[in-house]
């Protein structure tokens, strides 16, 4: 059985993209899924947030993209049961230049994922850099769907239309099966009237593509990465942890509805 591959992307930084990748992966694992996270961001924050120190990143996502290692060789087990990660290193900064001359430059990651043994993982989450570059295109070319974290603030809306155009371009050119899996509203502060207005606007614009679950602004979510832990391991009972568990359940429910429709 092939894994469901979700790319977590937004060209705007600071919207909770890596936080969502780490904690959604942990939440999916908590309800029984086998999860692989692929860190495609040269900053490597997802790797750090899952407790993978720099010296432990012997084989990285860069090696996978260069076809010098398989995902099986690069994947590192984390302290979270049923969650592994292909870590990132700063080498990824040079990946675009190296890949640009290759004929299969947009499909390197897809080839590596397709080579995985059947049943190795049920979900693969790809954490992208905050830009629409060749790394992000590789992630979208390999994905079944794009998950878009969107911060509940006015400026976040400006980049959304550009991201949706990029998804359409990728669908037209390299991955006809790509779809918007959904938009995840993040960093919601109920005391901020503008945040509530943003939620109304996004729901009006995208309708059912917006997940019902809203991720609150929560200090425990912000603290957890400094301990190399997902928030679900750092403080399971906090509002942020509970929201990511609800999001995982909602994603699985959507998957079942999609499968039933097929």
Secondary structure, DSSP 8 states (H G I E B T S, - for coil): ---EEEEE--SSSSSSHHHHHHHHHHHHHHTT--EEEEE--TT-HHHHHTT--GGG-SS-HHHHHTTSS-HHHHEEE-SSTTEEEE---GGGGGHHHHHHT-TTTTSHHHHHHHTS-TTS-SEEEEE--SS-SHHHHHHHHH-SEEEEEEESSHHHHHHHHHHHHHHHHHHHHT-TT-EEEEEEEEEE-TT-HHHHHHHHHHHHHHGGGEEEEEEE--HHHHHHGGGTS-HHHH-TTSHHHHHHHHHHHHHHHHHHHHHHH-
